[in-house]
Amino acid sequence: MLQPYIPLVLMFVLAAGFAVFSVTAAPFIGPRRYNKAKLDAYECGIEPSPQPVVGGGRMPVAYYLTAMLFILFDIEMVFLYPFAVSADALGLFGLVEIALFIMTVGFAYAYVWRRGGLDWS
């Protein structure tokens, strides 16, 4: 009964074995000579700057908020597209579920809007 899953299980065992072997063998096989250039951060071939260029201090939090909002609405689209494709098959149950999902995302959007996460001042 479980015979069709044997190749899949073997693939997972092989992948796990390769991962464990790679992690344990790397310290013994890898190079041991380090220098300052290898330990520095790489910034497109130029000398890395200790401070961000803009403002000489911290990165603005608005960049991170924008990235999180993008991920939030990107995930929303990932869930909305399959619903749009199979809306007829899901019927009323699917419509109620997607309405609840859109309301949840709408609450998140309203919260961010009210807190000023969309203002670039």
GIQUI-V861653 format. One record per backbone hydrogen bond with DSSP energy under -1.0 kcal/mol. CO is the residue of the C=O (numbers start at 1). NH is the residue of the N-H. If there is no record, write none. Layout:
CO_NH / CO_NH
This chain:
2_5 / 3_6 / 5_9 / 6_10 / 7_11 / 8_12 / 9_13 / 10_14 / 11_15 / 12_16 / 13_17 / 14_18 / 15_19 / 16_20 / 17_21 / 18_22 / 19_23 / 20_24 / 21_25 / 22_26 / 25_29 / 26_30 / 35_39 / 36_40 / 43_46 / 60_63 / 61_65 / 62_66 / 63_67 / 64_68 / 65_69 / 66_70 / 67_71 / 68_72 / 69_73 / 70_74 / 71_75 / 72_76 / 73_77 / 74_78 / 75_79 / 76_80 / 77_81 / 80_84 / 81_85 / 82_86 / 86_90 / 87_91 / 90_94 / 91_95 / 92_96 / 93_97 / 94_98 / 95_99 / 96_100 / 97_101 / 98_102 / 99_103 / 100_104 / 101_105 / 102_106 / 103_107 / 104_108 / 105_109 / 106_110 / 107_111 / 108_112 / 109_113 / 110_114 / 111_115 / 112_117 / 116_119
